[in-house]
Amino acid sequence: MAKPIELEVNGKRYSVQCDPESPLLYALRDELNLTGTKYGCGEGQCGACTVLIGGVPRRSCQISVSAAGSKPITTIEGLEQDGHLHPVQQAFLEAGAFQCAYCTSGMIMSSVGLLSANPHPTPEEIVQFLQGNICRCGTYPRVIVAVQQAARTILENGRG
Amino acid sequence: MSDTSVKFVPEPERYEFSAGPMHHFALARRDFFKFLGAGIAVFAVAKNSLAKQETAPTHGFHQEELPKDITAWLHIGEDGTVTAFTGKVEIGQNIRTSLAQTVADELRVPFESVRMVTADTALTPFDFGTVGSRSMPTMSPQLRRAAAAARDLLAGAAAREWNVPVEGLAAVDGKITDPATGRSLRYAELARDKTLAQNLPAEDPVTPPNEWTVAGKPIPKKDGRTFVTGKHQYTPDLRRPGQMYGKVLRPPSFGATLTSCDAKAAEAMGGVVIVRDGDFIGAAASNERDASKALEAIHTEWKEVPQISRKELFSYLKQNATAKSDDRSRRIKGSVEDGLTAAAHRLDATYTVAFIAHAPLEPRAAVAEWSDGKLTVWTGSQRPFAVRDELADVFHVAEANVRVIVPDTGSAYGGKHTGDAALEAARLARAARRPVQVVWTREEEFTWAYFRPAGVIEIKSGIAADGALTAWEFHNYNSGMSAIETPYTVLNQHIEFHPTQCPLRSGSYRGLAATANFFARESLMDELASAAQLDPLEFRLKNLSDARLRAVLEAAAKSFGWPRKKTQGGQGFGIAGGFEKGGYVATCAEVVVDRSSGAVRVVRITTAFECGAIVNPDGLRNQVIGANIQGLGGALFEAVEFENGRITNSRFSRYRVPRFRDVPDVEAILLDRKDLPSAGAGETPIMGVAPAVGNAIFDAAGIRLRGLPLVPNGLPTVKT
């Protein structure tokens, strides 16, 4: 039977009762009710389930709860602070960088990870980094615009 | 627990739907105001049903049940909040925003004060489905007329209040004002303590596009913030109290029938509900993993039937065409034989299109909850009322006891017309006596959903020495009739659709068969231009009288710089155009072919699109660019692989869809025709991509590709 696993998600500590080898995605969605992180493929190919683990974007469908547990986890729900959107969220909103928006959580989390590693990416670097995130509606050009805008905002205001 | 009383077989569907029957609507007037509070309500009635209603009371609302043919309604509450109701579904095409703009515009209120209630069979009027690019051309005018009628009601209320004639009063910024005295009353004040309801007059005049103030503007997506914060709940994100998670045991191949099933071990597991019902076997548990484990513990045997594989597909489609002719699927003008005899050049060619998958990122999903014999289902579907009827039929309950709610959905592209997941969740929930959620895996999505039909298209054609078309014979096997007719002027035509037995479950896909028919027609037009030694654009314009199509071709060509000079080796340019569903499209493409590797890269796409008066230019641009990028997948590399009843590339790692690296420089030229009614834009912009790219590859490499996808593995013939 499953024994409790300690997780730190969005700055809060949780004790999660689940199979330690099950994917982190299901612990987030089903145990912690953090449903902003989406299931899209279950094989790490679409990026819809992207979260930050120790600040690095990871596919939560491909990493087990036990493997994820040692580092702080950030999900889309953890980006907003005191009612203020993260610059990447704000830029997606302003660029209208979504249609159905099912991919948006994963796109935003990957982009936040990109900008913390590379605060001023070229369009080619954005394409390279986000290649693993699928948008079936084809909103890719606006995502690139949004990431560039967010990079400018973060450089100006210092939050990333 | 086992339950075996109901058998269901989800029916496959093909092609577009014809109009369905109207249905009773359960919400009575007293419930309507109970739900929304007091205020003013206007009900839009379908035009063709108004005649029938002439004998019924038309002013005021004296009957308890609402009429059957209401298509939309609108409520203005005592706090001034405007709520508009439509059975349409938001699937990323942005109707929640564009329809709210329409209402705000006509009612003269700020955009922010309009709330849209969509796709809830208990609250919204019957709707056939969010299909065929119909939301804008049908729903937008209906809501507009409802809003205009509501304005009249408010003005009437103000006139009575002030005891003045209604004629002099004006509606401005959420108020009725009297220019003679300068006094005004807010809508909220006028709606207070009233339960005033009116059926919509037949032809209330509405605001023409050149006087729009809220419509026509690039207003950002309504509720955009809930999407960037992850707060919007798609169907898979819903969590009902006591909810269980369901899984369905799938047969090993299409058409397999169950011969034995031993579920004892699974049934012995704690906390698991097993359902065996005909060939349906499913499990529900407190989490997906336990439900899956239970299914793994069930031992089944199946009788499989031999089936055709992809390599035999096109010969199979031709051999299995329906022999009997049907006037509805054939158009004949003049004599193709005479036209071919008179031709200076003749060209015959055969084109093929593969099955492709919609692969919406939100897989099919549903949550079902039974309570006192009533069923509520949340599901991502384009046809909530059809799903309601399907559920009522399968479970033998009255339609009034089934409620289907569609949360704004993670896209569909024509792929979510059926209620498969809804039926499965409802079946499991009935046995479990608790709410059950079913979310398909990606593999299920790729295998058990339906596909864009494959097809074979054969064309015979002829042109005169000056390049004028003399004959056009066009046969489409299986893929469908959308845009099957040629927009070009040809006196001698024979155009025919041949339905055939189809080896895979097929259905609507963004643009339906128009993408296939555009591909074949516009590819052959390019070959004919070459035979006539004319520029491809010049050749099209020479054979074209339709002014709207000429306009988009010329607009795309102008922005693209057609005709362009090649500036590097392997470069090529292509053009294609056409019209469908009230929208006119032309696409220019630039490709670069690497002759040593055979790699083809689309570097630039320019698409001009015209769909009448534009309601939201930002949303429209997003749709047009997105459709072009999605269309590149089907044009270049998407194809469903199948062998003997099994899909062999049912994962994103094996089924390639467009990603960031595949995206060219895409430009959308939007022609705003304020003198024409707004048509839909979800489908037609995708149609020119494949032929434009195919034509550009020919221009670059001299190789004519006549099958979609064009280059799943590059251009093999120029590989070194």
Chai-1 contact restraints between the chains, C-beta under 6 A:
chainA,res_idxA,chainB,res_idxB,connection_type,confidence,min_distance_angstrom,max_distance_angstrom,comment,restraint_id
A,S22,B,R289,contact,1.0,0.0,6.0,A-B,restraint_1
A,D30,B,N287,contact,1.0,0.0,6.0,A-B,restraint_2
A,T35,B,D237,contact,1.0,0.0,6.0,A-B,restraint_3
A,G36,B,G230,contact,1.0,0.0,6.0,A-B,restraint_4
A,G40,B,L361,contact,1.0,0.0,6.0,A-B,restraint_5
A,C41,B,R442,contact,1.0,0.0,6.0,A-B,restraint_6
A,C41,B,F652,contact,1.0,0.0,6.0,A-B,restraint_7
A,G42,B,R442,contact,1.0,0.0,6.0,A-B,restraint_8
A,E43,B,R651,contact,1.0,0.0,6.0,A-B,restraint_9
A,E43,B,S653,contact,1.0,0.0,6.0,A-B,restraint_10
A,Q45,B,F652,contact,1.0,0.0,6.0,A-B,restraint_11
A,Q45,B,S653,contact,1.0,0.0,6.0,A-B,restraint_12
A,C46,B,F652,contact,1.0,0.0,6.0,A-B,restraint_13
A,A48,B,L361,contact,1.0,0.0,6.0,A-B,restraint_14
A,I76,B,G230,contact,1.0,0.0,6.0,A-B,restraint_15
A,E77,B,G230,contact,1.0,0.0,6.0,A-B,restraint_16
A,E80,B,T229,contact,1.0,0.0,6.0,A-B,restraint_17
A,Q89,B,V228,contact,1.0,0.0,6.0,A-B,restraint_18
A,F92,B,V228,contact,1.0,0.0,6.0,A-B,restraint_19
A,L93,B,G224,contact,1.0,0.0,6.0,A-B,restraint_20
A,L93,B,V228,contact,1.0,0.0,6.0,A-B,restraint_21
A,G96,B,P220,contact,1.0,0.0,6.0,A-B,restraint_22
A,G96,B,D618,contact,1.0,0.0,6.0,A-B,restraint_23
A,F98,B,F227,contact,1.0,0.0,6.0,A-B,restraint_24
A,Q99,B,G92,contact,1.0,0.0,6.0,A-B,restraint_25
A,Q99,B,N622,contact,1.0,0.0,6.0,A-B,restraint_26
A,Q99,B,G626,contact,1.0,0.0,6.0,A-B,restraint_27
A,C100,B,G92,contact,1.0,0.0,6.0,A-B,restraint_28
A,C100,B,G410,contact,1.0,0.0,6.0,A-B,restraint_29
A,C100,B,S411,contact,1.0,0.0,6.0,A-B,restraint_30
A,A101,B,F227,contact,1.0,0.0,6.0,A-B,restraint_31
A,Y102,B,L361,contact,1.0,0.0,6.0,A-B,restraint_32
A,Y102,B,E362,contact,1.0,0.0,6.0,A-B,restraint_33
A,Y102,B,G410,contact,1.0,0.0,6.0,A-B,restraint_34
A,C103,B,L361,contact,1.0,0.0,6.0,A-B,restraint_35
A,T104,B,F227,contact,1.0,0.0,6.0,A-B,restraint_36
A,S105,B,G230,contact,1.0,0.0,6.0,A-B,restraint_37
A,V127,B,F660,contact,1.0,0.0,6.0,A-B,restraint_38
A,V127,B,R661,contact,1.0,0.0,6.0,A-B,restraint_39
A,L130,B,F660,contact,1.0,0.0,6.0,A-B,restraint_40
A,Q131,B,R659,contact,1.0,0.0,6.0,A-B,restraint_41
A,Q131,B,F660,contact,1.0,0.0,6.0,A-B,restraint_42
A,Q131,B,R661,contact,1.0,0.0,6.0,A-B,restraint_43
A,R136,B,P360,contact,1.0,0.0,6.0,A-B,restraint_44
A,R136,B,L361,contact,1.0,0.0,6.0,A-B,restraint_45
A,R136,B,S411,contact,1.0,0.0,6.0,A-B,restraint_46
A,C137,B,G92,contact,1.0,0.0,6.0,A-B,restraint_47
A,C137,B,S411,contact,1.0,0.0,6.0,A-B,restraint_48
A,C137,B,G626,contact,1.0,0.0,6.0,A-B,restraint_49
A,G138,B,G626,contact,1.0,0.0,6.0,A-B,restraint_50
A,G138,B,I629,contact,1.0,0.0,6.0,A-B,restraint_51
A,G138,B,Q630,contact,1.0,0.0,6.0,A-B,restraint_52
A,T139,B,G626,contact,1.0,0.0,6.0,A-B,restraint_53
A,Y140,B,F660,contact,1.0,0.0,6.0,A-B,restraint_54
A,Y140,B,V663,contact,1.0,0.0,6.0,A-B,restraint_55
